Amino acid sequence: MIHSLFRSAAVLVLLAASASAASACNRGREACSFILSNQTSYTLNSFWASPVRVKKWENDILGNQTLGAGNEATVNLSDRRRDCVYDFRFRFVDGDEVTRERINICELGRYTLND
């Protein structure tokens, strides 16, 4: 189990496993893209991202996909909302869950999860 491990993270439709550059965005006018990098020792099974003002977790961004240890994926949040500040929740293969609050996706180019 990895209860004591520190991880950090990022948002809405998994596009492709790649290391392409991502940049800041203008919410409401374009999608926000960023690199989600899993530099932990565990496979990431689920990833949720919801605007801070939304009081429930929305759909699992990974769906039936996973993000293996040491891998990266481009994530595109294309929900047409103007929100920039989101909360993230991650679930790993061992069942551990990590929540990170108040992530500014408009300025996020990369989000890295670490042990």
Residue pairs with C-beta under 8 A, 6 or more apart in sequence:
1 94
1 95
1 96
2 40
2 41
2 42
2 92
2 94
2 96
2 115
3 96
5 40
5 96
5 114
5 115
6 114
6 115
7 40
7 90
7 98
7 100
7 113
7 114
7 115
8 100
8 111
8 112
8 113
8 114
9 36
9 47
9 88
9 90
9 98
9 100
9 103
9 111
9 112
9 113
10 34
10 36
10 47
10 49
10 75
10 88
10 103
10 105
10 108
10 110
10 111
11 32
11 34
11 49
11 61
11 75
11 76
11 77
11 86
11 88
11 103
11 105
11 108
12 49
12 61
12 75
12 76
12 77
12 78
12 79
13 61
13 75
13 76
13 77
13 78
14 61
14 62
14 63
14 65
14 73
14 74
14 75
15 33
15 73
15 74
15 75
15 76
16 73
16 74
17 67
17 71
17 72
17 73
17 74
18 35
18 72
18 73
18 74
19 35
19 72
20 35
20 74
21 35
21 109
22 33
22 34
22 35
22 74
22 108
22 109
22 110
23 33
23 109
24 32
24 106
24 107
24 108
24 109
25 31
25 32
25 33
25 105
25 106
26 106
27 81
27 82
27 83
27 84
27 105
27 106
28 80
28 81
28 82
31 76
31 77
31 78
32 76
32 77
32 78
32 105
32 106
32 108
33 74
33 75
33 76
33 77
34 74
34 75
34 105
34 108
34 109
34 110
34 111
35 72
35 73
35 74
35 75
35 109
35 110
35 111
36 47
36 67
36 72
36 73
36 74
36 75
36 111
36 113
37 71
37 72
37 110
37 111
37 112
37 113
38 44
38 67
38 68
38 69
38 70
38 71
38 72
38 113
39 69
39 70
39 112
39 113
39 114
39 115
40 69
40 92
40 113
40 114
40 115
41 69
41 115
42 69
42 92
42 93
42 94
42 96
43 66
43 67
43 68
43 69
43 92
43 93
44 62
44 66
44 67
44 68
44 90
44 91
44 92
44 93
44 113
45 62
45 66
45 91
45 92
45 93
46 60
46 62
46 89
46 90
46 91
47 60
47 61
47 62
47 67
47 75
47 88
47 89
47 90
47 91
48 57
48 58
48 59
48 60
48 61
48 88
48 89
48 90
49 58
49 61
49 77
49 86
49 87
49 88
49 89
49 103
49 105
50 56
50 57
50 58
50 86
50 87
51 81
51 83
51 85
51 86
51 87
52 83
52 85
52 86
52 87
52 101
52 102
53 83
57 89
61 75
66 93
67 73
77 86
77 105
84 104
84 105
84 106
84 107
85 102
85 103
85 104
85 105
86 102
86 103
86 105
87 99
87 100
87 101
87 102
87 103
88 99
88 100
88 101
88 103
88 111
89 97
89 98
89 99
89 100
90 97
90 98
90 99
90 100
90 113
91 97
92 98
98 113
103 111
